[in-house]
Amino acid sequence: MPEYKCIIWDWNGTLLNDVPLNMGIVNTLLSERGKKGFDSTERYKSEFGFPVIDFYRRVGFDLEKEDFTLIARQYARLFDEGYPSAEIFPDAEEILRLVKHSGKEQVIISASEQGYLLKQVEYFELSHLFTDILGVSDVLGSSKIERAKRWIAERGIDPASVLFIGDTVHDFDTASAIGCECVLVSRGHNSKKRLAETGCRVYDNLDFVKELI
């Protein structure tokens, strides 16, 4: 594996095990609108994607009749109430500490709103392990590609020295947009089948990161 100087981490589904919480909230929102929710995690993982507005359309929200911004704000409120019940993946904190002690830089780039993201990382007492924790400016879950591009440009970092670790096809798209290598983990928000279709290396957990140290 190449010698990376920096690892960009996704947050939701990569470090934070929030798939059950997220699926539960989406099911609640669908139920409130008389729609059928997800009956399995596998189905959820086969559907979830970015921009989130397209995912909501696919699973039954009528966005011709309802303002997606209001739905997104309702989701954000429910997630903010529920995230303390989620957990950091068992191997994540150890891996983050090992990478930090190796001298490599670590950054979070997420499609979560900046304030909510900071609050969550601080709650789990992980903030000190990252040089930057970067979310987006709203709760609409559109894309983090522009945020990632801006960070690379501002820091003047060679993308060839960066590894992006995520759990969705959108993480692959983001890594591709900034020109860095991507590795995906299959225990998050997208199915292993969908991740493999990107052509990326796909792992079941974070043990592979130890090879970098």
Phi, psi and omega per residue, in radians:
M1 nan 2.450 -3.131
P2 -1.059 2.859 3.096
E3 -1.531 1.826 -3.141
Y4 -1.592 2.499 3.078
K5 -1.685 -0.360 -3.072
C6 -2.508 2.442 3.008
I7 -2.017 2.189 2.978
I8 -1.671 2.171 3.121
W9 -1.837 2.413 2.807
D10 -1.329 2.815 -3.114
W11 -1.801 -1.192 -3.049
N12 -1.194 2.139 3.107
G13 1.488 -0.215 3.103
T14 -1.845 -0.894 3.062
L15 -1.836 -0.675 3.133
L16 -1.719 2.158 -3.139
N17 -1.455 1.434 -3.030
D18 -2.027 0.240 3.133
V19 -1.041 -0.837 3.125
P20 -1.058 -0.696 3.124
L21 -1.126 -0.827 -3.097
N22 -1.112 -0.799 3.135
M23 -1.093 -0.695 3.123
G24 -1.094 -0.710 3.128
I25 -1.166 -0.783 3.116
V26 -1.053 -0.724 3.102
N27 -1.098 -0.672 3.094
T28 -1.090 -0.797 -3.135
L29 -1.116 -0.701 3.102
L30 -1.153 -0.770 -3.132
S31 -1.052 -0.711 3.126
E32 -1.078 -0.369 -3.121
R33 -1.844 0.237 3.108
G34 1.273 0.386 -3.111
K35 -1.876 2.681 3.099
K36 -1.388 2.346 3.129
G37 -1.588 -2.965 3.127
F38 -1.332 2.330 3.117
D39 -1.714 -0.023 3.110
S40 -2.746 2.650 3.069
T41 -1.110 -0.596 -3.123
E42 -1.081 -0.731 3.128
R43 -1.167 -0.723 3.093
Y44 -1.004 -0.829 -3.107
K45 -1.149 -0.477 3.123
S46 -1.337 -0.321 -3.081
E47 -1.835 -0.578 -2.971
F48 -1.104 2.453 3.099
G49 -3.043 3.120 3.128
F50 -2.037 2.614 -0.087
P51 -1.145 2.572 -3.042
V52 -1.075 -0.519 3.124
I53 -1.021 -0.637 3.113
D54 -1.212 -0.673 3.062
F55 -1.046 -0.788 3.140
Y56 -1.088 -0.714 3.082
R57 -1.053 -0.796 -3.081
R58 -1.060 -0.624 -3.007
V59 -1.645 0.084 2.948
G60 2.134 -0.048 3.091
F61 -1.276 2.328 3.132
D62 -1.611 1.619 -3.052
L63 -1.500 0.060 2.948
E64 -1.398 -0.468 -3.091
K65 -1.840 -0.247 -3.035
E66 -2.313 2.476 -3.122
D67 -1.354 2.044 -3.123
F68 -1.059 -0.587 3.138
T69 -1.018 -0.705 3.128
L70 -1.184 -0.678 3.083
I71 -1.110 -0.770 -3.134
A72 -1.077 -0.673 3.115
R73 -1.194 -0.652 3.088
Q74 -1.123 -0.775 3.080
Y75 -1.019 -0.822 -3.089
A76 -1.064 -0.685 3.125
R77 -1.135 -0.767 -3.139
L78 -1.163 -0.665 3.112
F79 -1.174 -0.702 3.126
D80 -1.096 -0.602 3.086
E81 -1.282 -0.532 -2.989
G82 -1.745 -0.284 -2.997
Y83 -1.070 -0.493 3.095
P84 -1.092 -0.308 3.104
S85 -1.443 -0.236 3.063
A86 -1.392 3.014 -3.126
E87 -2.362 2.657 2.928
I88 -1.237 2.403 3.112
F89 -0.939 2.459 -3.020
P90 -0.926 -0.611 -3.099
D91 -1.580 -0.133 -2.957
A92 -1.199 -0.816 -3.069
E93 -1.125 -0.708 3.106
E94 -1.055 -0.797 -3.130
I95 -1.097 -0.778 3.135
L96 -1.050 -0.713 3.139
R97 -1.185 -0.706 3.111
L98 -1.091 -0.755 3.128
V99 -1.134 -0.761 3.120
K100 -1.025 -0.802 -3.097
H101 -1.225 -0.365 3.117
S102 -1.339 -0.202 3.135
G103 1.650 -0.022 3.104
K104 -1.362 2.564 3.102
E105 -1.396 2.498 3.086
Q106 -2.225 2.397 -3.093
V107 -2.387 2.497 2.939
I108 -1.796 2.270 2.964
I109 -2.206 2.060 -2.983
S110 -2.288 2.707 3.017
A111 -1.494 0.073 3.053
S112 -1.317 2.653 3.087
E113 -1.094 2.459 -2.981
Q114 -0.947 -0.860 -3.095
G115 -1.107 -0.775 3.108
Y116 -1.109 -0.723 -3.126
L117 -1.074 -0.859 3.126
L118 -1.011 -0.751 -3.137
K119 -1.047 -0.744 -3.112
Q120 -1.205 -0.795 -3.126
V121 -1.119 -0.683 3.091
E122 -1.144 -0.688 -3.141
Y123 -1.020 -0.713 -3.123
F124 -1.525 0.146 3.023
E125 1.010 0.788 -3.135
L126 -2.021 -0.074 -2.995
S127 -0.981 -0.643 -3.052
H128 -1.193 -0.177 -3.113
L129 -1.540 -0.083 -3.052
F130 -2.129 2.503 3.049
T131 -1.429 -0.516 3.086
D132 -2.479 2.491 3.046
I133 -2.223 1.868 -2.905
L134 -2.115 2.040 3.015
G135 -1.922 -2.843 -3.135
V136 -1.963 3.107 -2.949
S137 -1.584 -0.065 -3.118
D138 -2.519 3.134 -3.085
V139 -1.796 0.316 -2.994
L140 -1.468 -0.180 3.086
G141 1.033 0.746 -3.080
S142 -1.393 -1.147 -3.098
S143 -2.897 2.659 3.043
K144 -1.952 0.168 -3.074
I145 -1.069 -0.831 -3.116
E146 -1.131 -0.626 3.102
R147 -1.120 -0.719 3.128
A148 -1.169 -0.739 3.103
K149 -1.054 -0.741 -3.121
R150 -1.127 -0.702 -3.136
W151 -1.123 -0.806 3.116
I152 -1.021 -0.770 -3.111
A153 -1.174 -0.761 -3.116
E154 -1.132 -0.647 -3.092
R155 -1.531 -0.265 -3.124
G156 1.103 0.612 -3.085
I157 -1.530 2.429 3.061
D158 -1.272 2.022 -3.122
P159 -0.992 -0.460 3.141
A160 -1.146 -0.300 -3.137
S161 -1.676 0.128 -3.030
V162 -2.024 2.418 2.992
L163 -2.027 2.287 3.112
F164 -1.809 2.201 3.125
I165 -2.043 2.114 -3.121
G166 -2.547 -2.968 -3.071
D167 -2.313 0.105 -3.108
T168 -2.323 2.859 3.042
V169 -1.052 -0.578 3.127
H170 -1.126 -0.546 3.058
D171 -1.133 -0.710 3.061
F172 -1.083 -0.766 3.135
D173 -1.090 -0.674 3.130
T174 -1.161 -0.816 3.107
A175 -1.044 -0.732 3.131
S176 -1.097 -0.669 -3.107
A177 -1.154 -0.532 -3.135
I178 -1.760 -0.033 3.009
G179 1.434 0.430 3.116
C180 -1.965 2.874 3.130
E181 -1.283 2.654 -3.122
C182 -2.283 2.468 2.980
V183 -2.237 2.435 -3.067
L184 -2.052 2.589 -3.131
V185 -2.013 2.301 -2.915
S186 -1.578 0.149 -3.106
R187 -1.708 0.183 -3.095
G188 -1.808 -2.338 -2.914
H189 -1.528 -0.130 3.072
N190 -2.142 2.626 -3.126
S191 -1.218 2.743 3.124
K192 -1.068 -0.649 3.125
K193 -1.056 -0.832 -3.133
R194 -1.117 -0.699 3.136
L195 -1.136 -0.737 -3.110
A196 -1.105 -0.521 -3.138
E197 -1.140 -0.293 3.091
T198 -1.300 -0.336 -3.058
G199 1.565 -0.041 3.106
C200 -1.282 2.779 2.887
R201 -1.196 2.369 -3.123
V202 -2.183 2.256 -3.138
Y203 -2.115 2.788 3.128
D204 -1.496 -0.351 -3.122
N205 -2.661 -2.956 -3.044
L206 -1.713 0.186 -3.110
D207 -1.013 -0.540 -3.097
F208 -1.070 -0.420 -3.099
V209 -1.120 -0.469 -3.137
K210 -1.077 -0.421 3.098
E211 -1.179 -0.334 -3.103
L212 -1.439 -0.229 -2.944
I213 -1.792 nan nan
